[in-house]
Amino acid sequence: MRVSMDIELKDVPGQMLLALQPLSECKANLITVVHHHQRRTPRKTVPVKLVLETKPENIEIIKAKLEENGIRVVRVGEHRFRESVNVVLIGHVVHTGIQDTIDEIDKTGFAEVVDLSLSMPGINMLSSALMKINAISKEDMQKALSILKEVSAKKDLLMVLPIDVQA
């Protein structure tokens, strides 16, 4: 069973390890970790989204172990994202602010960047980013890609989509 879990970490060394130990102990397969280190919750904690595969009976065990470790579990639910697409951005990806590009997708609530791979051959050379975006539905994916297309145009980035996706 694929499950998404939102947790909150204290901003001190070792917290991520405390969060991952229960997953390892229950033999859960970690699919994605989105660690929003620059953001803070109203409780001054760092929000982290985990996506994992585990047996249904392990979910409550993992949750209890996280809470024993002082990790706040905000939300647990079946993985809600059904659509996934890879997009390549080419240009001065890093210099134009990759974080705010990601934030434009993540803040929608219906899509998020779940993986990122950067290539930066030189300081003044063009860079590229391979982004994996997940969305709740095909319609939501189209909306997310439209947002990314607008952001890319403003930043003078070339956005390359798979052939079967149209934004």
DSSP file (Angstrom, degrees, kcal/mol; ACC not computed):
  #  RESIDUE AA STRUCTURE BP1 BP2  ACC     N-H-->O    O-->H-N    N-H-->O    O-->H-N    TCO  KAPPA ALPHA  PHI   PSI    X-CA   Y-CA   Z-CA
    1    1 A M              0   0    0      0, 0.0    53,-2.3     0, 0.0     2,-0.5   0.000 360.0 360.0 360.0 132.0    0.0    0.0    0.0
    2    2 A R  E     +A   53   0A   0     51,-0.2    77,-2.0    77,-0.1     2,-0.4  -0.799 360.0 179.6 -93.0 130.0    1.3    3.4   -0.9
    3    3 A V  E     -AB  52  78A   0     49,-3.2    49,-2.8    -2,-0.5     2,-0.4  -0.979  21.2-147.3-133.3 140.2    0.8    6.1    1.8
    4    4 A S  E     -AB  51  77A   0     73,-3.0    73,-2.3    -2,-0.4     2,-0.4  -0.863  18.5-172.2-104.0 146.8    1.7    9.7    2.1
    5    5 A M  E     -AB  50  76A   0     45,-3.0    45,-3.2    -2,-0.4     2,-0.5  -0.985  14.0-154.0-142.6 124.8    2.5   11.1    5.5
    6    6 A D  E     +AB  49  75A   0     69,-2.5    68,-2.6    -2,-0.4    69,-1.6  -0.887  25.5 171.4 -99.2 126.1    3.1   14.7    6.6
    7    7 A I  E     -AB  48  73A   0     41,-3.0    41,-2.6    -2,-0.5     2,-0.4  -0.828  25.8-135.3-128.0 167.1    5.3   15.1    9.6
    8    8 A E  E     -AB  47  72A   0     64,-2.2    64,-1.3    -2,-0.3     2,-0.3  -0.994  17.6-162.3-127.8 131.6    7.0   18.0   11.4
    9    9 A L  E     -A   46   0A   0     37,-2.6    37,-3.3    -2,-0.4     2,-0.2  -0.850  23.0-117.2-111.5 145.4   10.6   17.9   12.6
   10   10 A K        -     0   0    0     -2,-0.3     2,-1.9    35,-0.2     5,-0.2  -0.520  37.3-111.8 -69.7 149.4   12.4   20.1   15.1
   11   11 A D  S    S+     0   0    0     33,-0.4    -1,-0.1    -2,-0.2    34,-0.0  -0.445  81.3 107.2 -87.2  65.7   15.1   22.1   13.5
   12   12 A V  S >  S-     0   0    0     -2,-1.9     3,-1.4     0, 0.0    -2,-0.1  -0.971  79.1 -85.3-137.6 152.2   18.0   20.3   15.2
   13   13 A P  T 3  S+     0   0    0      0, 0.0    -3,-0.0     0, 0.0    -2,-0.0  -0.238 108.7  29.3 -57.6 142.8   20.5   17.8   13.9
   14   14 A G  T 3> S+     0   0    0      3,-0.0     4,-1.9     4,-0.0     5,-0.1   0.307  81.4 112.5  94.9  -7.4   19.4   14.1   13.9
   15   15 A Q  H <> S+     0   0    0     -3,-1.4     4,-1.8     1,-0.2     5,-0.1   0.890  75.5  52.4 -67.6 -39.2   15.7   14.7   13.4
   16   16 A M  H  > S+     0   0    0      1,-0.2     4,-1.9     2,-0.2    -1,-0.2   0.904 108.4  51.9 -64.1 -39.2   15.5   13.2    9.9
   17   17 A L  H  > S+     0   0    0      1,-0.2     4,-1.9     2,-0.2    -1,-0.2   0.918 108.0  51.5 -61.3 -43.1   17.3   10.0   11.2
   18   18 A L  H  < S+     0   0    0     -4,-1.9    -1,-0.2     1,-0.2    -2,-0.2   0.845 110.8  49.8 -61.3 -33.1   14.7    9.8   14.0
   19   19 A A  H  < S+     0   0    0     -4,-1.8     4,-0.5     1,-0.2    -1,-0.2   0.834 113.0  45.0 -74.2 -33.0   11.9   10.1   11.4
   20   20 A L  H  X S+     0   0    0     -4,-1.9     4,-2.0     1,-0.2     3,-0.2   0.734  95.1  76.1 -86.1 -22.5   13.4    7.4    9.1
   21   21 A Q  H  X S+     0   0    0     -4,-1.9     4,-2.7     1,-0.2     5,-0.2   0.918  93.6  50.3 -56.6 -48.3   14.2    4.8   11.8
   22   22 A P  H  > S+     0   0    0      0, 0.0     4,-1.7     0, 0.0    -1,-0.2   0.854 109.0  53.4 -61.2 -32.3   10.6    3.6   12.3
   23   23 A L  H  4>S+     0   0    0     -4,-0.5     5,-2.9    -3,-0.2    -2,-0.2   0.927 111.3  45.4 -65.0 -44.0   10.2    3.2    8.5
   24   24 A S  H ><5S+     0   0    0     -4,-2.0     3,-1.6     1,-0.2    -1,-0.2   0.918 110.4  53.4 -64.0 -45.1   13.3    1.0    8.5
   25   25 A E  H 3<5S+     0   0    0     -4,-2.7    -1,-0.2     1,-0.3    -2,-0.2   0.839 112.6  44.2 -60.9 -33.8   12.2   -1.0   11.5
   26   26 A C  T 3<5S-     0   0    0     -4,-1.7    29,-0.3    -5,-0.2    -1,-0.3   0.301 112.9-119.6 -94.1   8.6    8.8   -1.7    9.8
   27   27 A K  T < 5 +     0   0    0     -3,-1.6     2,-0.2     1,-0.2    -3,-0.2   0.827  53.4 166.1  56.8  35.7   10.5   -2.6    6.5
   28   28 A A      < -     0   0    0     -5,-2.9     2,-0.7    -6,-0.2    26,-0.2  -0.559  37.1-126.4 -78.3 146.8    8.6    0.3    4.7
   29   29 A N  E     -C   53   0A   0     24,-3.1    24,-2.6    -2,-0.2     2,-0.5  -0.863  19.6-140.9 -97.3 114.0    9.9    1.3    1.3
   30   30 A L  E     +C   52   0A   0     -2,-0.7    22,-0.2    22,-0.2     3,-0.1  -0.641  26.5 171.6 -79.1 121.3   10.6    5.0    1.2
   31   31 A I  E     +     0   0A   0     20,-2.9     2,-0.3    -2,-0.5    21,-0.2   0.863  62.3   3.8 -95.0 -47.9    9.5    6.4   -2.2
   32   32 A T  E     -C   51   0A   0     19,-1.8    19,-2.2     2,-0.0     2,-0.4  -0.998  48.8-167.9-145.5 143.2    9.9   10.2   -1.7
   33   33 A V  E     -C   50   0A   0     -2,-0.3     2,-0.6    81,-0.3    17,-0.2  -0.983   5.7-172.8-128.6 121.4   11.0   12.7    0.9
   34   34 A V  E     -C   49   0A   0     15,-2.7    15,-2.5    -2,-0.4     2,-0.7  -0.941   8.9-171.2-114.4 108.4   10.2   16.3    0.4
   35   35 A H  E     -C   48   0A   0     -2,-0.6     2,-1.4    13,-0.2    13,-0.2  -0.881  10.8-164.5-106.7 109.4   12.0   18.3    3.1
   36   36 A H    >   +     0   0    0     11,-2.2     3,-1.3    -2,-0.7    -2,-0.0  -0.540  21.9 163.4 -93.3  69.8   11.0   21.9    3.2
   37   37 A H  T 3  S+     0   0    0     -2,-1.4    -1,-0.2     1,-0.3    11,-0.0   0.780  70.6  54.4 -63.7 -28.7   13.9   23.1    5.3
   38   38 A Q  T 3  S+     0   0    0     -3,-0.2    -1,-0.3     2,-0.0     2,-0.2   0.674  99.7  76.3 -79.6 -15.2   13.4   26.8    4.5
   39   39 A R    <   -     0   0    0     -3,-1.3     2,-0.4     8,-0.2    -3,-0.0  -0.584  63.0-160.7 -95.0 157.8    9.8   26.8    5.6
   40   40 A R        -     0   0    0     -2,-0.2     6,-0.2     6,-0.1    -3,-0.0  -0.993  12.3-134.9-135.3 144.5    8.4   26.8    9.2
   41   41 A T    >   -     0   0    0      4,-2.4     3,-2.3    -2,-0.4   -33,-0.0  -0.377  42.3 -95.1 -83.0 171.6    5.1   25.8   10.6
   42   42 A P  T 3  S+     0   0    0      0, 0.0    -1,-0.1     0, 0.0    -2,-0.0   0.749 130.0  58.9 -59.2 -21.0    3.3   27.9   13.2
   43   43 A R  T 3  S-     0   0    0      2,-0.1     3,-0.1     1,-0.0     0, 0.0   0.318 120.2-112.6 -88.4   7.7    4.9   25.6   15.8
   44   44 A K  S <  S+     0   0    0     -3,-2.3   -33,-0.4     1,-0.2     2,-0.2   0.771  75.8 131.1  65.7  28.3    8.4   26.6   14.4
   45   45 A T        -     0   0    0    -35,-0.1    -4,-2.4   -34,-0.0    -1,-0.2  -0.650  62.9-108.4-105.9 167.4    9.0   23.1   13.1
   46   46 A V  E     -A    9   0A   0    -37,-3.3   -37,-2.6    -2,-0.2     2,-0.2  -0.847  30.8-132.4 -98.4 122.3   10.1   22.0    9.6
   47   47 A P  E     -A    8   0A   0      0, 0.0   -11,-2.2     0, 0.0     2,-0.4  -0.545  26.4-178.1 -77.1 138.4    7.4   20.3    7.4
   48   48 A V  E     -AC   7  35A   0    -41,-2.6   -41,-3.0    -2,-0.2     2,-0.5  -1.000  14.6-153.8-135.8 134.8    8.4   17.1    5.7
   49   49 A K  E     -AC   6  34A   0    -15,-2.5   -15,-2.7    -2,-0.4     2,-0.4  -0.946  13.7-169.8-109.9 127.0    6.3   15.0    3.3
   50   50 A L  E     -AC   5  33A   0    -45,-3.2   -45,-3.0    -2,-0.5     2,-0.4  -0.912   9.5-166.6-112.9 141.4    7.0   11.2    3.1
   51   51 A V  E     +AC   4  32A   0    -19,-2.2   -20,-2.9    -2,-0.4   -19,-1.8  -0.998  24.6 163.3-123.6 127.2    5.6    8.8    0.6
   52   52 A L  E     -AC   3  30A   0    -49,-2.8   -49,-3.2    -2,-0.4     2,-0.5  -0.933  35.9-131.9-141.3 160.7    6.2    5.2    1.4
   53   53 A E  E     +AC   2  29A   0    -24,-2.6   -24,-3.1    -2,-0.3     2,-0.3  -0.974  44.0 138.2-114.0 129.7    5.0    1.7    0.6
   54   54 A T        -     0   0    0    -53,-2.3   -26,-0.1    -2,-0.5   -27,-0.1  -0.960  57.2 -77.9-157.2 169.8    4.2   -0.6    3.5
   55   55 A K    >>  -     0   0    0    -29,-0.3     3,-2.1    -2,-0.3     4,-0.6  -0.545  45.2-119.1 -72.4 143.2    1.7   -3.2    4.7
   56   56 A P  T >4 S+     0   0    0      0, 0.0     3,-1.0     0, 0.0     4,-0.5   0.837 112.7  59.4 -53.8 -35.4   -1.5   -1.6    6.0
   57   57 A E  T 3> S+     0   0    0      1,-0.2     4,-0.5     2,-0.1     3,-0.1   0.672  98.6  60.3 -69.7 -15.6   -1.0   -3.0    9.4
   58   58 A N  H <> S+     0   0    0     -3,-2.1     4,-3.0     1,-0.2     5,-0.3   0.657  82.9  80.8 -84.6 -16.2    2.3   -1.1    9.8
   59   59 A I  H <X S+     0   0    0     -3,-1.0     4,-2.5    -4,-0.6     5,-0.2   0.929  95.3  42.6 -60.3 -48.7    0.9    2.4    9.4
   60   60 A E  H  > S+     0   0    0     -4,-0.5     4,-2.4     2,-0.2    -1,-0.2   0.857 114.4  52.6 -67.3 -33.5   -0.3    2.7   13.0
   61   61 A I  H  X S+     0   0    0     -4,-0.5     4,-2.5     2,-0.2    -2,-0.2   0.938 111.2  46.3 -65.3 -46.8    3.0    1.2   14.2
   62   62 A I  H  X S+     0   0    0     -4,-3.0     4,-2.6     1,-0.2    -2,-0.2   0.930 112.6  50.6 -60.4 -46.5    5.0    3.7   12.2
   63   63 A K  H  X S+     0   0    0     -4,-2.5     4,-2.3    -5,-0.3    -1,-0.2   0.924 111.4  47.6 -58.7 -46.0    2.9    6.5   13.4
   64   64 A A  H  X S+     0   0    0     -4,-2.4     4,-2.2     1,-0.2    -1,-0.2   0.903 112.2  49.4 -63.7 -41.7    3.2    5.5   17.1
   65   65 A K  H  X S+     0   0    0     -4,-2.5     4,-1.6     2,-0.2    -1,-0.2   0.886 109.7  51.8 -66.7 -38.2    7.0    5.1   16.8
   66   66 A L  H  <>S+     0   0    0     -4,-2.6     5,-2.6     1,-0.2     3,-0.3   0.943 111.1  47.1 -60.7 -47.0    7.4    8.5   15.1
   67   67 A E  H ><5S+     0   0    0     -4,-2.3     3,-1.4     1,-0.2    -2,-0.2   0.861 108.0  55.8 -65.6 -35.1    5.4   10.1   17.9
   68   68 A E  H 3<5S+     0   0    0     -4,-2.2    -1,-0.2     1,-0.3    -2,-0.2   0.848 105.6  53.5 -61.1 -33.5    7.5    8.2   20.5
   69   69 A N  T 3<5S-     0   0    0     -4,-1.6    -1,-0.3    -3,-0.3    -2,-0.2   0.375 125.8-104.3 -82.4   4.3   10.6    9.8   18.8
   70   70 A G  T < 5S+     0   0    0     -3,-1.4     2,-0.6     1,-0.3    -3,-0.2   0.657  76.6 139.4  82.4  15.6    9.0   13.3   19.3
   71   71 A I      < -     0   0    0     -5,-2.6     2,-0.4    -6,-0.2    -1,-0.3  -0.836  49.7-134.8 -95.7 122.6    8.0   13.6   15.6
   72   72 A R  E     -B    8   0A   0    -64,-1.3   -64,-2.2    -2,-0.6     2,-0.7  -0.647  10.7-150.5 -79.0 127.5    4.6   15.1   15.1
   73   73 A V  E     +B    7   0A   0     -2,-0.4   -66,-0.2   -66,-0.2     3,-0.1  -0.890  19.1 175.0 -99.0 113.9    2.5   13.3   12.5
   74   74 A V  E     +     0   0A   0    -68,-2.6     2,-0.3    -2,-0.7   -67,-0.2   0.872  62.9   1.9 -88.4 -41.4    0.2   15.8   10.9
   75   75 A R  E     -B    6   0A   0    -69,-1.6   -69,-2.5     2,-0.0     2,-0.4  -0.995  52.3-174.7-152.4 140.4   -1.5   13.7    8.3
   76   76 A V  E     +B    5   0A   0     -2,-0.3     2,-0.3   -71,-0.2   -71,-0.2  -0.999  26.8 137.5-133.6 132.6   -1.5   10.1    7.1
   77   77 A G  E     -B    4   0A   0    -73,-2.3   -73,-3.0    -2,-0.4     3,-0.1  -0.991  55.9 -74.5-164.8 164.1   -3.5    9.0    4.1
   78   78 A E  E    S-B    3   0A   0     -2,-0.3   -75,-0.3   -75,-0.2     2,-0.2  -0.311  71.3 -82.0 -60.4 150.9   -3.4    6.8    1.0
   79   79 A H        -     0   0    0    -77,-2.0    -1,-0.2     1,-0.2   -77,-0.1  -0.390  45.8-168.1 -60.9 120.0   -1.3    8.3   -1.7
   80   80 A R        +     0   0    0     -2,-0.2     2,-0.5    -3,-0.1    -1,-0.2   0.625  56.4  93.9 -90.1 -14.2   -3.6   10.9   -3.4
   81   81 A F        +     0   0    0      1,-0.2    55,-0.3    53,-0.0    56,-0.1  -0.698  39.0 166.3 -86.6 125.0   -1.5   11.6   -6.5
   82   82 A R        +     0   0    0     53,-1.3     2,-0.3    -2,-0.5    54,-0.2   0.635  57.0  64.5-109.2 -21.5   -2.4    9.5   -9.4
   83   83 A E  E     -D  135   0B   0     52,-2.8    52,-2.3    54,-0.1     2,-0.3  -0.825  56.7-179.7-110.2 146.0   -0.7   11.3  -12.3
   84   84 A S  E     +D  134   0B   0     -2,-0.3     2,-0.3    50,-0.2    50,-0.2  -0.999   3.4 171.2-144.5 140.1    3.0   11.7  -12.8
   85   85 A V  E     -D  133   0B   0     48,-2.3    48,-3.1    -2,-0.3     2,-0.4  -0.996  24.7-135.7-148.3 148.3    5.1   13.4  -15.5
   86   86 A N  E     -D  132   0B   0     -2,-0.3     2,-0.4    46,-0.2    46,-0.2  -0.895  23.7-174.6-104.2 134.8    8.8   14.3  -16.1
   87   87 A V  E     -D  131   0B   0     44,-2.8    44,-3.3    -2,-0.4     2,-0.5  -0.973  13.5-147.2-129.1 141.8    9.6   17.8  -17.4
   88   88 A V  E     -DE 130 160B   0     72,-2.4    72,-3.3    -2,-0.4     2,-0.4  -0.938   8.4-163.7-110.7 132.1   12.9   19.2  -18.4
   89   89 A L  E     -DE 129 159B   0     40,-2.6    40,-2.3    -2,-0.5     2,-0.4  -0.956   7.8-169.7-111.4 132.8   13.8   22.9  -18.0
   90   90 A I  E     +DE 128 158B   0     68,-2.5    68,-3.1    -2,-0.4     2,-0.3  -0.982  44.0  55.1-126.5 134.5   16.7   24.3  -19.9
   91   91 A G  E    S-D  127   0B   0     36,-2.6    36,-3.8    -2,-0.4     2,-1.4  -0.990 110.6 -23.3 148.1-149.3   18.3   27.7  -19.3
   92   92 A H  S  > S+     0   0    0     -2,-0.3     4,-1.8    63,-0.3     5,-0.1  -0.536  75.3 160.7 -91.7  68.4   19.7   29.5  -16.3
   93   93 A V  T  4 S+     0   0    0     -2,-1.4    -1,-0.2    34,-0.2     4,-0.1   0.894  70.4  37.5 -60.6 -48.0   17.6   27.2  -14.1
   94   94 A V  T >4 S+     0   0    0     -3,-0.2     3,-1.7     1,-0.2     4,-0.5   0.924 114.7  53.5 -73.5 -45.1   19.5   27.8  -10.8
   95   95 A H  T 34 S+     0   0    0      1,-0.3    -1,-0.2     2,-0.1    -2,-0.2   0.780 107.2  52.8 -62.6 -27.7   20.3   31.5  -11.4
   96   96 A T  T 3< S-     0   0    0     -4,-1.8    -1,-0.3    59,-0.1    -2,-0.2   0.398 127.9 -91.1 -91.7   4.3   16.6   32.2  -11.9
   97   97 A G    <>  -     0   0    0     -3,-1.7     4,-1.2    -5,-0.1    -3,-0.2   0.932  37.3-165.5  91.3  81.9   15.6   30.6   -8.6
   98   98 A I  H  > S+     0   0    0     -4,-0.5     4,-2.4     1,-0.2     5,-0.2   0.836  86.6  62.3 -65.6 -32.3   14.7   26.9   -8.8
   99   99 A Q  H  > S+     0   0    0      1,-0.2     4,-2.7     2,-0.2    -1,-0.2   0.925 104.5  45.0 -63.1 -44.5   13.1   27.0   -5.3
  100  100 A D  H  > S+     0   0    0      2,-0.2     4,-1.6     1,-0.2    -1,-0.2   0.805 110.4  56.0 -72.1 -24.5   10.4   29.5   -6.3
  101  101 A T  H  X S+     0   0    0     -4,-1.2     4,-0.9     2,-0.2    -2,-0.2   0.938 111.3  43.6 -64.9 -46.6    9.8   27.5   -9.5
  102  102 A I  H >X S+     0   0    0     -4,-2.4     4,-2.7     1,-0.2     3,-0.8   0.911 110.1  56.8 -62.6 -43.3    9.1   24.4   -7.4
  103  103 A D  H 3X S+     0   0    0     -4,-2.7     4,-2.6     1,-0.3    -1,-0.2   0.842  97.5  61.8 -59.6 -35.1    7.1   26.4   -4.9
  104  104 A E  H 3< S+     0   0    0     -4,-1.6    -1,-0.3     1,-0.2    -2,-0.2   0.859 113.1  36.8 -61.0 -34.3    4.7   27.6   -7.6
  105  105 A I  H X< S+     0   0    0     -4,-0.9     3,-1.6    -3,-0.8     6,-0.4   0.925 116.8  51.1 -80.1 -49.1    3.7   23.9   -8.2
  106  106 A D  H >< S+     0   0    0     -4,-2.7     3,-1.0     1,-0.3    -2,-0.2   0.830 102.8  59.4 -60.8 -34.9    3.8   22.8   -4.6
  107  107 A K  T 3< S+     0   0    0     -4,-2.6    -1,-0.3     1,-0.2    -2,-0.1   0.582  85.7  79.6 -75.3  -6.7    1.6   25.5   -3.3
  108  108 A T  T <  S-     0   0    0     -3,-1.6    -1,-0.2     3,-0.3    -2,-0.2   0.849  87.4-142.4 -67.3 -32.5   -1.3   24.5   -5.6
  109  109 A G  S <  S+     0   0    0     -3,-1.0    -1,-0.1     2,-0.6    -2,-0.1   0.222  89.8  69.0  87.3 -16.0   -2.3   21.7   -3.3
  110  110 A F  S    S+     0   0    0     -5,-0.3    26,-2.0     1,-0.2     2,-0.3   0.428 104.9  26.9-113.2  -1.5   -3.1   19.5   -6.2
  111  111 A A  E     -F  135   0B   0     -6,-0.4    -2,-0.6    24,-0.2     2,-0.3  -0.986  61.0-177.8-153.2 156.6    0.4   18.9   -7.6
  112  112 A E  E     -F  134   0B   0     22,-2.4    22,-2.6    -2,-0.3     2,-0.6  -0.991  34.1-111.0-156.8 153.2    3.9   18.8   -6.3
  113  113 A V  E     +F  133   0B   0     -2,-0.3    20,-0.2   -11,-0.3     3,-0.1  -0.760  35.4 174.3 -82.3 120.8    7.5   18.4   -7.5
  114  114 A V  E     +     0   0B   0     18,-2.7     2,-0.3    -2,-0.6   -81,-0.3   0.547  62.0  23.4-108.9 -10.9    8.6   15.0   -6.0
  115  115 A D  E     -F  132   0B   0     17,-1.1    17,-2.4   -83,-0.1     2,-0.4  -0.985  59.7-173.8-154.9 146.9   12.0   14.6   -7.6
  116  116 A L  E     -F  131   0B   0     -2,-0.3     2,-0.4    15,-0.2    15,-0.2  -0.992   4.4-176.0-145.9 132.8   14.6   17.0   -9.0
  117  117 A S  E     -F  130   0B   0     13,-1.9    13,-2.9    -2,-0.4     2,-0.3  -0.992  13.8-161.6-130.9 125.0   17.9   16.4  -10.9
  118  118 A L  E     -F  129   0B   0     -2,-0.4     2,-0.4    11,-0.2    11,-0.2  -0.806  10.1-165.7-108.7 146.4   20.1   19.3  -11.8
  119  119 A S  E     +F  128   0B   0      9,-2.6     9,-2.2    -2,-0.3    -2,-0.0  -0.981  11.5 172.0-128.6 120.1   22.9   19.6  -14.4
  120  120 A M        +     0   0    0     -2,-0.4     7,-0.2     7,-0.2     3,-0.1  -0.838   5.6 178.7-129.2  93.2   25.2   22.6  -14.2
  121  121 A P        -     0   0    0      0, 0.0     2,-0.3     0, 0.0    -1,-0.1   0.763  68.0 -10.8 -69.5 -25.1   28.2   22.3  -16.5
  122  122 A G  S >  S-     0   0    0      4,-0.2     3,-1.1     3,-0.2     0, 0.0  -0.981  71.4 -97.3-168.8 162.2   29.7   25.7  -15.7
  123  123 A I  T 3  S+     0   0    0     -2,-0.3    -1,-0.1     1,-0.3     4,-0.0   0.898 121.6  27.3 -55.8 -49.1   29.0   29.0  -13.9
  124  124 A N  T 3  S+     0   0    0     -3,-0.1    -1,-0.3     2,-0.1     2,-0.2   0.263 104.6  99.4-100.6  12.5   28.0   31.0  -16.9
  125  125 A M  S <  S-     0   0    0     -3,-1.1    -3,-0.2     1,-0.1     2,-0.0  -0.583  84.0 -89.2 -96.7 160.2   26.6   28.1  -18.9
  126  126 A L        -     0   0    0     -2,-0.2     2,-0.2   -34,-0.1   -34,-0.2  -0.365  43.3-156.9 -64.2 144.8   23.1   27.0  -19.3
  127  127 A S  E     -D   91   0B   0    -36,-3.8   -36,-2.6    -7,-0.2     2,-0.3  -0.718   1.0-149.0-115.7 170.6   21.8   24.5  -16.8
  128  128 A S  E     -DF  90 119B   0     -9,-2.2    -9,-2.6    -2,-0.2     2,-0.4  -0.981   3.7-158.4-141.0 154.8   19.0   22.0  -16.9
  129  129 A A  E     -DF  89 118B   0    -40,-2.3   -40,-2.6    -2,-0.3     2,-0.6  -0.999   8.0-153.8-134.9 131.2   16.6   20.4  -14.4
  130  130 A L  E     -DF  88 117B   0    -13,-2.9   -13,-1.9    -2,-0.4     2,-0.4  -0.933  24.0-171.2-100.4 116.5   14.7   17.2  -14.7
  131  131 A M  E     -DF  87 116B   0    -44,-3.3   -44,-2.8    -2,-0.6     2,-0.6  -0.922  16.8-153.1-114.3 132.5   11.6   17.6  -12.6
  132  132 A K  E     -DF  86 115B   0    -17,-2.4   -18,-2.7    -2,-0.4   -17,-1.1  -0.924  18.4-168.0-100.7 123.7    9.1   14.8  -11.7
  133  133 A I  E     -DF  85 113B   0    -48,-3.1   -48,-2.3    -2,-0.6     2,-0.4  -0.941   5.7-163.9-115.3 131.4    5.7   16.3  -11.0
  134  134 A N  E     +DF  84 112B   0    -22,-2.6   -22,-2.4    -2,-0.5     2,-0.3  -0.899  11.5 179.6-110.6 144.8    2.8   14.3   -9.4
  135  135 A A  E     -DF  83 111B   0    -52,-2.3   -52,-2.8    -2,-0.4   -53,-1.3  -0.947  37.5-118.5-141.5 161.4   -0.8   15.5   -9.5
  136  136 A I  S    S-     0   0    0    -26,-2.0     2,-0.3    -2,-0.3   -54,-0.3   0.897  92.0  -1.0 -67.4 -42.5   -4.2   14.3   -8.3
  137  137 A S  S  > S-     0   0    0    -27,-0.3     4,-2.2   -55,-0.1     5,-0.1  -0.865  75.7 -99.2-142.4 172.1   -5.8   14.0  -11.7
  138  138 A K  H  > S+     0   0    0     -2,-0.3     4,-2.2     2,-0.2     5,-0.1   0.898 123.5  51.6 -61.7 -40.6   -5.0   14.5  -15.4
  139  139 A E  H  > S+     0   0    0      1,-0.2     4,-2.0     2,-0.2    -1,-0.2   0.917 110.2  48.3 -63.4 -43.2   -6.9   17.9  -15.3
  140  140 A D  H  > S+     0   0    0      1,-0.2     4,-2.6     2,-0.2    -1,-0.2   0.863 108.9  54.2 -65.6 -35.3   -4.8   19.0  -12.3
  141  141 A M  H  X S+     0   0    0     -4,-2.2     4,-2.7     2,-0.2    -1,-0.2   0.920 107.0  51.0 -63.6 -42.5   -1.6   17.9  -14.1
  142  142 A Q  H  X S+     0   0    0     -4,-2.2     4,-2.0     1,-0.2    -2,-0.2   0.903 110.5  49.1 -61.1 -40.7   -2.6   20.1  -17.0
  143  143 A K  H  X S+     0   0    0     -4,-2.0     4,-2.2     2,-0.2    -2,-0.2   0.923 111.8  48.9 -63.2 -44.5   -3.1   23.0  -14.6
  144  144 A A  H  X S+     0   0    0     -4,-2.6     4,-2.5     1,-0.2    -2,-0.2   0.906 111.2  49.4 -63.0 -41.9    0.3   22.4  -13.0
  145  145 A L  H  X S+     0   0    0     -4,-2.7     4,-2.3     2,-0.2    -1,-0.2   0.854 108.7  53.4 -67.0 -33.8    2.0   22.2  -16.3
  146  146 A S  H  X S+     0   0    0     -4,-2.0     4,-2.1    -5,-0.2    -1,-0.2   0.909 109.4  48.7 -65.1 -41.5    0.3   25.5  -17.4
  147  147 A I  H  X S+     0   0    0     -4,-2.2     4,-2.5     2,-0.2    -2,-0.2   0.936 112.4  48.0 -61.3 -46.7    1.7   27.1  -14.3
  148  148 A L  H  X S+     0   0    0     -4,-2.5     4,-2.8     1,-0.2    -2,-0.2   0.868 109.0  54.3 -63.4 -36.6    5.1   25.8  -15.0
  149  149 A K  H  X S+     0   0    0     -4,-2.3     4,-2.1     2,-0.2    -1,-0.2   0.913 109.8  47.0 -63.3 -42.7    4.9   27.0  -18.6
  150  150 A E  H  X S+     0   0    0     -4,-2.1     4,-2.2     2,-0.2    -2,-0.2   0.926 113.9  47.2 -64.1 -45.6    4.1   30.5  -17.4
  151  151 A V  H  X S+     0   0    0     -4,-2.5     4,-1.8     1,-0.2    -2,-0.2   0.918 112.0  51.0 -62.2 -43.7    6.9   30.5  -14.8
  152  152 A S  H  <>S+     0   0    0     -4,-2.8     5,-3.2     1,-0.2     4,-0.4   0.896 109.0  50.7 -61.4 -41.2    9.3   29.1  -17.5
  153  153 A A  H ><5S+     0   0    0     -4,-2.1     3,-1.0     1,-0.2    -1,-0.2   0.915 109.5  50.2 -64.1 -42.5    8.4   31.9  -19.9
  154  154 A K  H 3<5S+     0   0    0     -4,-2.2    -1,-0.2     1,-0.2    -2,-0.2   0.839 115.8  43.0 -63.2 -32.9    8.9   34.6  -17.3
  155  155 A K  T 3<5S-     0   0    0     -4,-1.8   -63,-0.3    -5,-0.2    -1,-0.2   0.356 113.0-117.8 -95.7   4.6   12.4   33.1  -16.5
  156  156 A D  T < 5 +     0   0    0     -3,-1.0     2,-0.4    -4,-0.4   -64,-0.3   0.905  63.1 149.8  58.3  44.5   13.3   32.6  -20.2
  157  157 A L      < -     0   0    0     -5,-3.2     2,-0.5   -66,-0.1    -1,-0.2  -0.863  48.3-126.7-106.8 142.0   13.5   28.8  -19.6
  158  158 A L  E     -E   90   0B   0    -68,-3.1   -68,-2.5    -2,-0.4     2,-0.6  -0.775  22.7-154.0 -84.9 127.1   12.8   26.2  -22.3
  159  159 A M  E     -E   89   0B   0     -2,-0.5     2,-0.6   -70,-0.2   -70,-0.2  -0.920   7.1-165.0-107.3 120.6   10.3   23.7  -21.0
  160  160 A V  E     -E   88   0B   0    -72,-3.3   -72,-2.4    -2,-0.6    -2,-0.0  -0.923   8.2-171.2-110.5 121.3   10.4   20.2  -22.6
  161  161 A L        -     0   0    0     -2,-0.6   -74,-0.1   -74,-0.2   -76,-0.0  -0.710  32.9 -93.7-105.8 157.1    7.5   17.9  -22.1
  162  162 A P    >   -     0   0    0      0, 0.0     3,-1.6     0, 0.0    -1,-0.1  -0.342  43.4-109.9 -60.7 155.2    7.0   14.3  -23.0
  163  163 A I  T 3  S+     0   0    0      1,-0.3    -2,-0.0     3,-0.0     0, 0.0   0.821 115.4  54.7 -60.6 -34.0    5.3   13.8  -26.4
  164  164 A D  T 3  S+     0   0    0      2,-0.0     2,-0.4     0, 0.0    -1,-0.3   0.438  95.7  79.7 -85.0   2.4    2.1   12.5  -24.9
  165  165 A V    <   -     0   0    0     -3,-1.6     2,-0.4   -23,-0.0    -4,-0.1  -0.912  57.5-170.2-112.3 135.1    1.5   15.5  -22.6
  166  166 A Q              0   0    0     -2,-0.4   -21,-0.1     1,-0.1    -3,-0.0  -0.989 360.0 360.0-125.4 131.1    0.2   18.9  -23.8
  167  167 A A              0   0    0     -2,-0.4    -1,-0.1   -22,-0.1   -18,-0.1   0.390 360.0 360.0-110.2 360.0    0.1   22.0  -21.6
